[in-house]
Amino acid sequence: MNKTVLIFPAGMPRALDYLQKCLQEKQAVIGASSLGYDASRQKYPAWLYLPYVTDSAFNEALKQAVVEFNIGEIYTPNIVVWDHLNCILESLLPGVKLVNASPVDEVLGGYRSAMAKARYLVANPLALSSKMPPHHPLSIIETAGLIRYADLIPGMCDDDKFRALLEITRYSVEGDIVEVGSWWGKSAFILSRLARSFGIGKLLCVDPWANEHLIQNEKTVDSSSAQVDANEALEIFQIGLLPFNADHINYLRLPSVDAAKSYANSRSVSTEEFGDTEYTGQISILHIDGNHTYDAAKADVDSWEKFVVGGGWIIIDDYIWPYGDGPKRVGNEFLKNNAARIVTAFVMGTALFIQLSL
Ligand SMILES: C[S@@+](CC[C@H](N)C(=O)[O-])C[C@H]1O[C@@H](n2cnc3c(N)ncnc32)[C@H](O)[C@@H]1O
């Protein structure tokens, strides 16, 4: 018979997350608490009371519970409980295992890896040639903060692209940052923070957030896109970006061609969540990451590149893309047709970065 997992204390948020995992995996589970009444009790299929670990009766009560409820594993998100169990389990209840690593390591893991990445990035900046004097680079702590919060937002921005964004924004003129294709908001978040750090300008996110615009005429991509919900994606975008808005972020829920017409006609964008934002009408950084069919990527570049000022950057994401060559063809055409006004161009990660001459 399958052993039961004990979750104790059962009401903490990570305890409840672990309960969900157990229930999904049809793992027998029992919750425990030292409170006389614990509101999380009704969420558990089975329940027991345990004294606080500091109570001399705790070890004996746990021993009895293990026998009575056939407990083989214990999950605890509480640091003090974890430390106590880690000290006593082997001698008190050989065979009963703590299933999680130290809660300190669990909660700090994301911060520690952000610090490690930040140390590397700050020590190894991308060497860019430019006529423009760069802004002072972000500190290790600033970079780690950016990485940590970006990690919490789902999306498609790989480490190499992040590294390039960190650097090109230091060499940016002032003006609006426009992102075509924001979805859950990962790259938008990164751009919005870098825009603030380097005083570049305000971020305008352009995305229809509509499932029909996800179709890229590639069977596998289209079938996975059909399983995501565009309304939910917009909510996730808002959740991730709103707390960091300092009157410098807004969005147009439109396909890029329509949004470009609106941008040409009006400098103001208003949404219920982000309020009113005034843009300059001149783009310092244009990030193209919308639909990747050739026609769509070409329409995105054609509609927006005319607003990019001298010294501004155009980023064409997924220039290297395993599912098609739309962005690559559009990028190559742009390079060929605009050679005289391009000062720098390089591919980093999967994106093409182009800087126009001043
Ligand atoms: C690859 S996702 C963007 C990922 C995002 N930049 C990130 O880093 O996480 C592509 C996005 O393009 C959007 N899109 C599709 N057609 C578009 C169009 N015509 N104009 C603007 N955005 C479009 C989709 O709704 C989707 O949100």
The ligand as an SDF file (V2000), in Angstrom:
LIG
                    3D

 27 29  0  0  0  0  0  0  0  0999 V2000
    6.3160   35.3450  -29.4610 C   0  0  0  0  0  0  0  0  0  0  0  0
    4.9670   36.1690  -28.7440 S   0  0  0  0  0  0  0  0  0  0  0  0
    5.7360   37.5480  -27.9860 C   0  0  0  0  0  0  0  0  0  0  0  0
    6.6430   37.1520  -26.8650 C   0  0  0  0  0  0  0  0  0  0  0  0
    7.1200   38.2740  -26.0020 C   0  0  0  0  0  0  0  0  0  0  0  0
    7.7710   39.3350  -26.7450 N   0  0  0  0  0  0  0  0  0  0  0  0
    8.0710   37.7190  -24.9460 C   0  0  0  0  0  0  0  0  0  0  0  0
    9.2480   38.0240  -24.9420 O   0  0  0  0  0  0  0  0  0  0  0  0
    7.6740   36.9500  -24.0850 O   0  0  0  0  0  0  0  0  0  0  0  0
    4.2150   36.8040  -30.1790 C   0  0  0  0  0  0  0  0  0  0  0  0
    3.1260   37.8000  -29.9180 C   0  0  0  0  0  0  0  0  0  0  0  0
    2.8130   38.4630  -31.1330 O   0  0  0  0  0  0  0  0  0  0  0  0
    1.4700   38.8210  -31.0850 C   0  0  0  0  0  0  0  0  0  0  0  0
    0.9960   39.1640  -32.4160 N   0  0  0  0  0  0  0  0  0  0  0  0
    0.5410   38.3610  -33.3960 C   0  0  0  0  0  0  0  0  0  0  0  0
    0.1490   39.0760  -34.4540 N   0  0  0  0  0  0  0  0  0  0  0  0
    0.3820   40.3720  -34.1550 C   0  0  0  0  0  0  0  0  0  0  0  0
    0.1760   41.5920  -34.8290 C   0  0  0  0  0  0  0  0  0  0  0  0
   -0.3300   41.6230  -36.0680 N   0  0  0  0  0  0  0  0  0  0  0  0
    0.5100   42.7240  -34.2210 N   0  0  0  0  0  0  0  0  0  0  0  0
    1.0350   42.7200  -32.9540 C   0  0  0  0  0  0  0  0  0  0  0  0
    1.2520   41.5840  -32.2750 N   0  0  0  0  0  0  0  0  0  0  0  0
    0.9300   40.4410  -32.8520 C   0  0  0  0  0  0  0  0  0  0  0  0
    0.7880   37.6130  -30.4830 C   0  0  0  0  0  0  0  0  0  0  0  0
   -0.4840   37.9530  -29.9550 O   0  0  0  0  0  0  0  0  0  0  0  0
    1.7970   37.2130  -29.4270 C   0  0  0  0  0  0  0  0  0  0  0  0
    1.4560   37.8360  -28.2350 O   0  0  0  0  0  0  0  0  0  0  0  0
  1  2  1  0
  2  3  1  0
  2 10  1  0
  3  4  1  0
  4  5  1  0
  5  6  1  0
  5  7  1  0
  7  8  2  0
  7  9  1  0
 10 11  1  0
 11 12  1  0
 11 26  1  0
 12 13  1  0
 13 14  1  0
 13 24  1  0
 14 15  1  0
 14 23  1  0
 15 16  2  0
 16 17  1  0
 17 18  1  0
 17 23  2  0
 18 19  1  0
 18 20  2  0
 20 21  1  0
 21 22  2  0
 22 23  1  0
 24 25  1  0
 24 26  1  0
 26 27  1  0
M  CHG  2   2   1   9  -1
M  END
$$$$
